[in-house]
């Protein structure tokens, strides 16, 4: 619905619609919900000739394509192109990813997940392989994650913080850990105008707890495609 509202507004020359009377009785449509997925849906609807449902199919194709490209990029960097391509295809069909897209219908989190492999790859490249450029690429990946889903990105960054503490204790390299923390903080600062407004009275905290509930559970449940696709039905 948000993608359609933005698409119709852009057609009228308004590239940043503020209020919609049908969205939570007039709530700001781009305040409490990340803007990037909504604009991505609007672009998909444009390529679909204005058809809302065909635009959704375009969106699913983009999620598949971006996830595949992320793993292919990792495969090229590791000189394992065939493995990267295989993992790129497999990534879309992971039970949790399928559940988020087709079970929950959480399009924002589905789009956010396409940037997660690159974020982890560049984090590892900077910490363990002396690749200084990887820090900047990690910041860009984290920026897109924040613009896709603030709650999910926050949960990932908290997990990374725990990893960084363990890394600092094992390798005694606080300088790199400090750089990574600053880089992640910059991804929030770059979107500060929207992030601060989103946290003021929004649903980010509630949404984050729901996301964490789905991830911190038995691996037998998370990796069971039948359970993930039928839960709640």
N, C-alpha and C positions, 0 to 999 in steps of 0.2 A: 504493500500500500504506500509506504513512504517513497519507494522508487517511482511509483506512478505519479505521486504528488509532485515530486521534483521534476520529473519528465514534463508534466503538463505546465509547471511553472516556467521551466526553461523555454518552452515553446512560446510563452507569453513575454519572454525577455527578462524574467526574474530568476537569476541564477542561485539565489540563496533565500528560499521561502522561510519565513519565520513561524507563522501560526497557521494552523489548519483547524477549522471548527469540529471536524470529525475525529481528530486525533486526540484521544483522552480529553474530550470536551474543551479543546482549544489550547492544549499544551504546545510548547515550542517543539517543532518536529525535529530539529537538529541540535537540541540542547542536551538531552539526557541519553541520546542514542548516537552511536558513532556515525560520522558523516560519510566515510569512504564507501561502505557497502551500499548505502542508499544511492549515491551517485553512480556507483558501478551498476546497480540495477537499472537506473535511468538510462545509462549508455546501452545496456543490453536491450532494453525496451525500444530504444531508437533503432538499433540494428534489426530488431524484430518487426519493424514497420509500425510501431505503436501498440502491438499486441502484448498485453500484460503477461499472458501465460507462455507465449513463445519466448518472451524475454526471460522468464524464469528458466527455461531450458538453456538459453544462452548463458545464463549465470552459472548453471551447473557445469556447463562445458568449460567456462572460464576457470572455475574452481579446480576442475580436473587438470586443465592445461597448466595453470600456475603451479600446482603441486608437482606435476610431472617435470616442469622446467626447473623447479628448485632442486629436486633430486638429481636431475641430469647435470645441472651445474656442479653439484657436489661430486658426481661421478667423474666429470671432466677434470676437476681439481685434483681428485685422487687417482686419476688415470685408470678409472674403472667405469668406463662409459656404459658398457652393457649392464652392469650391476646397477648403476645409477638410473638408467632408463627403466629397468625392471622395478626398482623400488618406487620410482615415480608413479608408475601405473598402480602398484600395490597400495600406495599411500591413500589414494582416493577410496579404495575398497576396504580400508581398515574399519572394523566394526564401529569404533567410536566416531570416526569421521562420517560414516554413512548415517549413524544415528543422529548426529548433530544436524546434518543436512536434510534428511528425509523423515526422521523420527520426530525430533524436536522442532524442525523447521527453523533452526537458528542460523540464518544465512550469514549474519555478521561473524559468528564464531567459525563457521565453515571457511569463510574467506580468510580469517585470521590464521587458521591452521596452515594455510599454504605458505606463509612466511616463517613458520616455526622451524622447519628444517634448516633454512638458511641462517636463521638467528643462531641456532646451536652450532652449525658448522663454523661460522665466523668467530663465535665465542671460543671454540676449541682451537681454531687456527691462531688466534691472538695469544691465548694463554699457553699453548703447548708447542707452537711451531715458529715463534718469533716473527709472525707476519703482522707488521704494524698497520698495514692498510686494512687488515681484517677488522680492526676496531671501528673504522668509519663505516664499513659495510654492515657490521653488526648494529650500529646505531640506526642506519637506514631501515634495516629489517625490523628493529624494535619500534621505530616510528610508525611504520605501516601497521604493526600489530596493535599499537595504541589507537590508531585511527580506525581500525576495524572493530575492536572490542576491548574497551578499557578494563572491564572486570577480568576477562581471560588473560589479557596482557599482564595485569597486576599479579595474578596468581602465578604466572610463569616467572615473572621477575622475582617474586618471593622465593620460589624454588631455586632460582639461580643464585640468590643471595646465600642460601644455605650451602649450595655447592661451592661458592666462592670462599666461604669461611673454612670449609674442609680443605680447599685448595691452598689457602694461605697457611694453614697449620701444617700440611704435608710438605709443601715446597718452600715455605718461608719467603714468599714473594708478594709482599703487600702492595708493591708499586703497581703491578699489573691489575691486582684486584681493585685498587683505587681507581685506575683508569676505566675499568669495565663499569664500575658503579657510577662514575661520572658520565660515561657514555649513555647508560640506561637513563640516568636522570635527565640528560639532555633531550632524549626522545620525548619525555613528558614536558620539558620546558618549551620545546618547539611547538607543542600543541597546547601551551598553557592557557590561552584564552578560552579554548573550548573545554579543556580538562577541568579547570577550576569551576566553570559554570556547571559542568556535568555532575560534579561531586556535591554541589549545593542543592540538596533536596531531591536528587535523582534516585534511581533504583540500582546504582552500581554495586552497593554493598550487598544487597539482596541477591542480585544476579551472580555476584562472585561466589557467594556461599553455595548457591545451587550448582555452579560449575564445579567447585571443589568437591561437593558431595558426589558428583558423578565420576570424578577421577580417583579420589582416595577411597577405593573399595577393593574387593577381591579381584585379582587378575583373572580368575576364572569367569567372573561376571563381565569384566571390561572387554575381554577378548572373545566372548561368546557371541557370535553374530546373531543367533536366534534370540538370545535374551535382549540384546541391545535394540533389535528391530521390533520386538513384541512387548517390551516393558510398557506398562501403562495402558495397553490396549484392552 
